[in-house]
Amino acid sequence: MIVQEIMSTKLTTVEPDDTLAHAANLFRQYSFHHLPVTRRIYQTNGEGVRVALLTCEGLLYAQDIDLAVAVSEGDEQGRQPWQERRVVEVMHSAAIRVTPTTSVAAAAQLLVERGLNCLPVVEYKLVDGETRTILVGLLTRSDLLIALSRAMGAFEPGMQLDIALPHGDMTPLARTLQLAAELHVHIRSVLAAPQSDGTLSVATVRLGTINPTPLLLRLKQEGIQYTFGGPLLASH
């Protein structure tokens, strides 16, 4: 899976010269936690049509507004009000970026390791003889959670079946999938994630059926340990 498949593309942005008051209104209106900072440029495509592009200039966080307000309130000399300050004065460079073809796993690792809540998704295009960084999307932690939920079939009707994998042996999972195929039980998703020590102990199978009884009976007959409708706790 790549970033392009799960990123957000309907973006609300601000420009470097916008006031913090304008940005604060957007944060309140949409309950955002961050806003991409962009500049609009134009490029003529192969058909002679002038197309607007957004260059990626940085990111503005809601906390940046809060900090600007606190600094302004503590300014006894009453200099420029925070509302009149410009986005460019407080925004972040957003030097860590990904492209649409970056793997979701690599992007998730960046978010976790760097403690980030979002990543700009950019493409590098030649505009008027100069390579420009064009914003094409935004990847957030929420996008990753939604993608994980979809991968696990959470948005579709079905049942959860947890299969024990003794000592990391994948044979019970393979046999379960084989039995499901024989019984014409639809499989929506399969997830086998390692624990913190790197071992696999449980595989979660999402069944696309409301009548799993035939499959459960076969699993019991073959001695495959499972739980249905609740988590299987790994034994140590």
C-alpha positions as a printed NumPy array, in Angstrom:
array([[  0.   ,   0.   ,   0.   ],
       [  1.312,   3.46 ,  -0.882],
       [  0.584,   6.916,   0.499],
       [ -1.42 ,   7.974,  -2.556],
       [ -4.092,   5.407,  -1.717],
       [ -4.914,   6.814,   1.72 ],
       [ -3.774,  10.471,   1.808],
       [ -6.175,  13.414,   2.13 ],
       [ -6.383,  15.519,  -1.025],
       [ -9.179,  17.983,  -0.19 ],
       [ -6.998,  20.444,   1.694],
       [ -7.62 ,  23.755,   3.374],
       [ -4.44 ,  25.821,   3.245],
       [ -3.044,  29.2  ,   4.238],
       [ -0.392,  31.369,   2.607],
       [  2.729,  32.757,   4.303],
       [  1.383,  36.33 ,   4.172],
       [ -2.006,  35.453,   5.683],
       [ -2.663,  36.844,   9.153],
       [ -2.775,  34.648,  12.218],
       [ -6.327,  35.869,  12.752],
       [ -7.318,  34.298,   9.422],
       [ -5.558,  31.047,  10.313],
       [ -7.186,  31.001,  13.767],
       [-10.613,  31.312,  12.138],
       [ -9.858,  28.306,   9.947],
       [ -8.72 ,  26.261,  12.955],
       [-11.958,  27.107,  14.789],
       [-14.192,  26.568,  11.766],
       [-12.876,  23.149,  10.783],
       [-11.461,  21.914,  14.129],
       [ -8.112,  21.317,  12.445],
       [ -4.859,  20.745,  14.327],
       [ -2.588,  21.764,  11.435],
       [ -2.732,  23.693,   8.175],
       [ -0.4  ,  23.374,   5.179],
       [  1.237,  26.644,   4.194],
       [  1.371,  27.09 ,   0.416],
       [  1.934,  29.589,  -2.379],
       [ -0.053,  29.5  ,  -5.606],
       [  1.902,  29.323,  -8.839],
       [  0.79 ,  28.61 , -12.4  ],
       [  1.988,  26.251, -15.102],
       [  0.779,  25.804, -18.658],
       [  0.086,  22.158, -19.416],
       [  0.524,  20.304, -22.696],
       [ -2.903,  21.441, -23.888],
       [ -2.07 ,  25.089, -23.365],
       [ -4.262,  25.409, -20.263],
       [ -2.958,  27.449, -17.341],
       [ -3.081,  25.243, -14.232],
       [ -2.76 ,  26.393, -10.627],
       [ -0.265,  24.546,  -8.416],
       [  0.438,  24.876,  -4.699],
       [  4.055,  24.954,  -3.548],
       [  4.725,  23.424,  -0.134],
       [  6.1  ,  26.174,   2.122],
       [  5.563,  24.613,   5.551],
       [  3.034,  23.741,   8.233],
       [  1.156,  25.796,  10.781],
       [ -0.057,  24.116,  13.969],
       [ -2.86 ,  25.194,  16.291],
       [ -0.283,  25.351,  19.093],
       [  1.575,  28.028,  17.117],
       [ -1.482,  30.266,  17.413],
       [ -1.766,  29.548,  21.137],
       [  1.888,  30.468,  21.636],
       [  1.505,  33.698,  19.652],
       [ -1.489,  34.643,  21.796],
       [  0.434,  33.941,  25.013],
       [  3.415,  36.01 ,  23.847],
       [  1.13 ,  38.883,  22.859],
       [ -0.659,  38.865,  26.219],
       [  2.683,  38.967,  28.017],
       [  3.951,  41.886,  25.929],
       [  3.687,  44.844,  28.317],
       [  4.822,  47.313,  25.631],
       [  1.738,  46.517,  23.527],
       [  3.514,  45.926,  20.267],
       [  1.895,  44.263,  17.24 ],
       [ -1.247,  42.276,  18.224],
       [ -1.025,  38.566,  17.523],
       [ -3.962,  38.796,  15.108],
       [ -1.908,  40.991,  12.776],
       [  1.164,  38.788,  12.721],
       [  1.801,  36.745,   9.569],
       [  1.811,  32.989,   9.192],
       [  5.387,  33.081,   7.877],
       [  6.558,  34.376,  11.275],
       [  5.516,  31.283,  13.223],
       [  5.14 ,  28.417,  10.707],
       [  7.387,  25.356,  10.564],
       [  9.47 ,  24.374,   7.562],
       [  7.989,  20.851,   7.255],
       [ 11.282,  19.534,   5.937],
       [ 10.134,  15.942,   6.485],
       [  7.909,  15.026,   3.554],
       [  6.796,  11.997,   1.6  ],
       [  5.761,  11.409,  -2.005],
       [  2.595,   9.708,  -3.28 ],
       [  4.567,   6.53 ,  -3.997],
       [  6.127,   6.273,  -0.518],
       [  5.001,   3.097,   1.199],
       [  2.463,   3.538,   3.982],
       [  4.725,   1.518,   6.29 ],
       [  7.635,   3.919,   5.732],
       [  5.391,   6.956,   6.257],
       [  3.948,   5.485,   9.456],
       [  7.47 ,   4.865,  10.756],
       [  8.338,   8.52 ,  10.132],
       [  5.25 ,   9.717,  11.99 ],
       [  5.999,   7.533,  14.996],
       [  9.775,   8.019,  15.181],
       [  9.607,  11.801,  14.706],
       [  6.512,  12.286,  16.87 ],
       [  4.607,  13.954,  14.041],
       [  0.853,  14.192,  13.494],
       [  0.972,  14.716,   9.74 ],
       [  3.249,  14.627,   6.713],
       [  2.997,  16.782,   3.578],
       [  2.754,  14.689,   0.421],
       [  4.649,  16.352,  -2.41 ],
       [  5.711,  15.946,  -6.015],
       [  8.708,  17.646,  -7.585],
       [  7.848,  19.418, -10.845],
       [  9.793,  21.557, -13.262],
       [  8.051,  24.939, -13.505],
       [  9.576,  27.674, -15.667],
       [ 12.916,  25.88 , -15.629],
       [ 12.97 ,  25.52 , -11.836],
       [ 12.201,  22.418,  -9.761],
       [  9.362,  23.239,  -7.374],
       [  7.961,  21.255,  -4.46 ],
       [  4.243,  20.882,  -5.143],
       [  1.806,  19.886,  -2.405],
       [ -0.569,  17.149,  -3.593],
       [ -1.903,  15.834,  -0.296],
       [ -1.524,  15.41 ,   3.432],
       [ -1.057,  12.19 ,   5.389],
       [ -2.292,  12.233,   8.986],
       [ -2.422,   9.722,  11.805],
       [ -6.185,   9.619,  11.282],
       [ -5.644,   8.563,   7.662],
       [ -3.482,   5.68 ,   8.886],
       [ -6.071,   4.559,  11.449],
       [ -8.829,   4.628,   8.842],
       [ -6.651,   2.644,   6.427],
       [ -5.907,   0.066,   9.127],
       [ -9.602,  -0.224,   9.98 ],
       [-10.463,  -0.761,   6.326],
       [ -7.703,  -3.328,   5.919],
       [ -9.184,  -5.242,   8.853],
       [-12.672,  -5.072,   7.345],
       [-14.05 ,  -2.975,  10.184],
       [-16.37 ,  -1.002,   7.891],
       [-17.972,  -4.115,   6.41 ],
       [-20.271,  -6.665,   8.065],
       [-18.491,  -9.749,   9.314],
       [-17.015, -11.593,  12.265],
       [-13.57 , -11.64 ,  13.86 ],
       [-11.732, -14.918,  14.32 ],
       [ -8.41 , -15.084,  16.196],
       [ -6.151, -18.046,  15.383],
       [ -3.342, -19.073,  17.732],
       [  0.087, -19.439,  16.139],
       [  2.129, -21.573,  18.566],
       [  5.784, -20.538,  18.497],
       [  5.082, -18.408,  15.425],
       [  3.996, -21.411,  13.333],
       [  1.784, -20.18 ,  10.477],
       [  0.39 , -23.641,   9.72 ],
       [ -2.86 , -23.129,  11.707],
       [ -3.543, -19.928,   9.77 ],
       [ -2.828, -21.587,   6.43 ],
       [ -5.146, -24.478,   7.314],
       [ -7.866, -22.07 ,   8.445],
       [ -7.764, -20.253,   5.125],
       [ -7.843, -23.582,   3.286],
       [-10.894, -24.716,   5.259],
       [-12.611, -21.375,   4.654],
       [-12.1  , -21.814,   0.915],
       [-13.494, -25.357,   1.032],
       [-16.585, -24.172,   2.926],
       [-16.994, -21.079,   0.725],
       [-16.546, -18.728,   3.679],
       [-15.475, -15.322,   2.418],
       [-12.335, -13.837,   4.012],
       [-12.335, -10.033,   4.197],
       [ -8.902,  -9.561,   5.727],
       [ -6.023, -11.308,   7.487],
       [ -3.69 ,  -9.628,   9.959],
       [ -0.739, -11.239,  11.733],
       [  1.273,  -8.572,  13.545],
       [  4.382,  -9.35 ,  15.619],
       [  4.51 ,  -8.561,  19.321],
       [  7.114,  -6.264,  20.836],
       [  9.635,  -9.128,  20.95 ],
       [  9.148,  -9.789,  17.239],
       [  7.258, -13.079,  17.595],
       [  3.946, -13.922,  15.945],
       [  1.417, -15.503,  18.267],
       [ -2.022, -14.601,  16.926],
       [ -3.532, -14.059,  13.481],
       [ -6.783, -12.126,  13.171],
       [ -9.077, -13.227,  10.355],
       [-12.114, -11.16 ,   9.393],
       [-14.886, -13.424,   8.114],
       [-17.474, -12.111,   5.693],
       [-20.27 , -14.281,   7.021],
       [-22.904, -14.25 ,   9.76 ],
       [-22.864, -18.043,  10.014],
       [-19.337, -19.19 ,  10.876],
       [-20.48 , -22.365,  12.638],
       [-19.349, -24.847,   9.917],
       [-15.86 , -23.347,   9.896],
       [-15.629, -23.273,  13.69 ],
       [-16.622, -26.935,  13.891],
       [-13.89 , -27.891,  11.425],
       [-11.305, -25.874,  13.335],
       [-12.289, -27.647,  16.538],
       [-12.087, -31.055,  14.844],
       [ -8.553, -30.306,  13.65 ],
       [ -7.4  , -29.018,  17.031],
       [ -6.772, -25.469,  15.861],
       [ -6.951, -23.104,  18.824],
       [ -9.122, -20.064,  18.212],
       [-11.424, -17.536,  19.792],
       [-14.436, -16.045,  18.098],
       [-15.826, -12.563,  18.778],
       [-13.132, -11.685,  21.336],
       [ -9.344, -11.325,  21.503],
       [ -7.156, -14.375,  21.904],
       [ -4.592, -13.724,  24.625],
       [ -1.189, -15.06 ,  23.704],
       [  0.355, -17.464,  26.203],
       [  3.975, -17.052,  27.215]])
